[in-house]
Amino acid sequence: MTLLSTFWSYISSGQAFGLPTIVFMAIPFIIGLILGFLVKKMLKMVIPLVILVALAAYLGLVTINLNKLKDIFNAYGSQTAMYVAMIISIVPLSAGLIIGVIVAFMVG
């Protein structure tokens, strides 16, 4: 028996909660596909918006006040970091999730 066939037999032979273990391995992959697709769509919208704001700031149409930005970051930064940590703790971190995100970026 090769190493790959032994590994595959461990994956396909077990059950948890009445479902095969391959189902539990596919869930993070599917979540990764969804997250990767959503992040790619958001980046497609955010990048042109950032370019437009930078161009407007360069031309003087918009004034960027760094002191106000610092105040906003001090007021809401820790709260935002807490919410990001909560969301990351919900998402199952695994190789399937990372592979799903990469596949969604390449295909989606």
C-alpha positions as CSV (number, residue, x, y, z in Angstrom):
1,M,0.0,0.0,0.0
2,T,1.3,3.4,-0.9
3,L,1.2,6.4,1.4
4,L,-1.5,8.1,-0.7
5,S,-3.8,5.0,-0.6
6,T,-3.4,4.7,3.1
7,F,-4.2,8.4,3.6
8,W,-7.3,8.1,1.3
9,S,-8.5,5.0,3.3
10,Y,-8.3,7.0,6.5
11,I,-10.4,9.8,5.0
12,S,-13.0,7.7,3.3
13,S,-13.5,5.1,6.0
14,G,-14.5,7.2,9.0
15,Q,-17.8,8.8,10.0
16,A,-18.8,11.5,12.4
17,F,-22.4,12.4,13.3
18,G,-23.5,9.8,10.7
19,L,-21.8,11.6,7.9
20,P,-18.6,10.6,6.1
21,T,-15.5,12.5,7.1
22,I,-15.1,13.7,3.5
23,V,-18.2,15.9,4.0
24,F,-16.5,17.7,6.9
25,M,-13.4,18.2,4.9
26,A,-15.4,19.7,2.0
27,I,-17.2,22.3,4.1
28,P,-14.1,24.6,4.7
29,F,-13.3,24.3,0.9
30,I,-16.8,25.5,0.0
31,I,-16.6,28.3,2.6
32,G,-13.2,29.2,1.1
33,L,-14.7,29.4,-2.4
34,I,-17.5,31.7,-1.2
35,L,-15.1,33.9,0.8
36,G,-12.7,34.1,-2.1
37,F,-15.4,35.0,-4.6
38,L,-16.8,37.7,-2.3
39,V,-13.4,39.2,-1.6
40,K,-12.5,39.3,-5.3
41,K,-15.8,41.1,-6.1
42,M,-15.2,43.6,-3.3
43,L,-11.7,44.3,-4.5
44,K,-13.0,44.9,-8.0
45,M,-15.2,47.6,-6.6
46,V,-12.8,49.1,-4.0
47,I,-9.7,49.4,-6.2
48,P,-11.3,51.8,-8.8
49,L,-12.9,53.8,-5.9
50,V,-9.5,54.2,-4.2
51,I,-8.0,55.4,-7.5
52,L,-10.8,57.9,-8.0
53,V,-10.4,59.3,-4.5
54,A,-6.6,59.5,-4.9
55,L,-7.1,61.3,-8.2
56,A,-9.7,63.7,-6.7
57,A,-7.3,64.4,-3.8
58,Y,-4.5,65.1,-6.2
59,L,-6.6,67.5,-8.2
60,G,-7.8,69.2,-5.0
61,L,-11.4,68.2,-5.2
62,V,-11.2,66.3,-2.0
63,T,-9.1,67.2,1.0
64,I,-7.8,64.3,3.1
65,N,-7.3,65.4,6.7
66,L,-5.0,62.9,8.4
67,N,-5.8,64.2,11.9
68,K,-9.5,63.4,11.5
69,L,-8.5,60.0,10.2
70,K,-6.3,59.4,13.2
71,D,-9.2,60.4,15.5
72,I,-11.6,58.0,13.8
73,F,-9.0,55.2,14.0
74,N,-8.5,55.8,17.7
75,A,-12.3,55.9,18.3
76,Y,-13.3,52.8,16.3
77,G,-10.0,50.9,15.7
78,S,-10.2,48.6,18.7
79,Q,-13.9,47.8,18.1
80,T,-13.2,47.0,14.5
81,A,-10.3,44.7,15.4
82,M,-12.6,42.9,17.9
83,Y,-15.2,42.3,15.2
84,V,-12.6,41.1,12.7
85,A,-11.2,38.7,15.3
86,M,-14.8,37.4,16.0
87,I,-15.3,36.8,12.2
88,I,-12.0,35.1,11.8
89,S,-12.7,32.8,14.8
90,I,-15.9,31.6,13.2
91,V,-14.3,30.6,9.9
92,P,-12.7,27.2,10.1
93,L,-9.0,27.6,9.3
94,S,-7.7,24.7,7.3
95,A,-5.8,23.9,4.1
96,G,-9.2,23.4,2.4
97,L,-10.2,27.0,3.2
98,I,-7.0,28.4,1.8
99,I,-7.2,26.3,-1.3
100,G,-10.8,27.4,-1.8
101,V,-9.9,31.0,-1.5
102,I,-7.1,30.6,-4.0
103,V,-9.3,28.7,-6.5
104,A,-12.0,31.4,-6.2
105,F,-9.4,34.1,-6.9
106,M,-8.1,32.3,-10.0
107,V,-11.4,31.2,-11.4
108,G,-14.0,33.6,-10.2
